[in-house]
Amino acid sequence: MDKPKNLYLVSGPSGCKLHIWATSGDQAKRAYCREYEIKASDYWCGVRSLTARKLKPEEVKAWEEQAATERATYIFIRGMLEISAKAYAERGRT
């Protein structure tokens, strides 16, 4: 039987934060390392230097409510950057 997954807020030493669904804090830290391509065994940047906090149910609900808005904002900004990069590349050719 699978363990239920909880939402963790994992913070790195640089201040970068990431929300991760995992069954334990250690698993969340390892997922953070995979996401940012950090070696999990690294003393300064790996699992040992990370903190993982399990979010309370009301925090999870608030995060889920704003996740769609953040995703839409990300898609908009990415699209605008692609348009700008394309325009810059075309201007450089002429």
N, C-alpha and C positions, 0 to 999 in steps of 0.2 A: 504494500500500500504506500502510495506517495505521500510525503509530508506536505502540508499546506504551505504555499508560498506567501511570504509577507513582503511588504514594501520597505526597503532600507534606503536611507540617505547615506551615501558613502562619500567621505571627504578625504582629499589628499593633502599632502603637506604644502602644496602650492595654492590651496584654497579652492581648487576645482571640485565641484560637487556633481554627483550623479545619482539619480533615483534608479534603483534596481530591484526587480522582483526576485527573491531567492528564499531558500528554506532556512538559511542561517546567515549570520553576519560574516563568517569566514567565506562562505560561497559568494556572497555579495562583493566582498573585497577582491576575490579572485576574478569575478566578472568585470569589475572596474579595471583591474590590471589588463585583462584581455582587450577591453574596449580602447584603452589608451596605449596599448602595446608596451606595457611595462612588465619586466620580469618579476613574477610574484615573489621570488626569493631575494630580490634586491633589498639590501639592508636600509637604504635611504629612501627609496621610492616604492618598494613592494608592500606586501600585505602587512608587514610589521608597522609601517608608518601610517597606514590608513585607519580611519575610524568609520564604523558602520553603526548607525542608529536605527533601530526598528521604529517605524512610524506608528503612531496611535491611529485608531480607526477614523477619528475626525480629521486627522492630518491627511490620511489616504483619500478620504472623500474630497477634501479641498484640492488636493493635487490632481485627482481625476477630473474634477470640474474645470480646472484651468488648463489641462493637458491639451485639449482640442484647440484652444485659442493659441497656445504656444506653438503647436505644430503648424497651424495656419500661418502664424507670423514667420516661422522659420521658412516655410515654403515660399512665402512672398519675398522675403529678403534674398533667399537663394536665387529666385527667378530674376530679381532686379540686378543682382550681381552678375548673373549670366548675360543679361542684356547689356550691361555696362562693359563687360569684358569683350563681348562680340563687337560692340560699337568701337571700342578702343582698338581692337585688332584690325577692323576694317579701315579705320582712320590712319593707322600706321602703314597700310599698304599703298595708300594713294599719295 
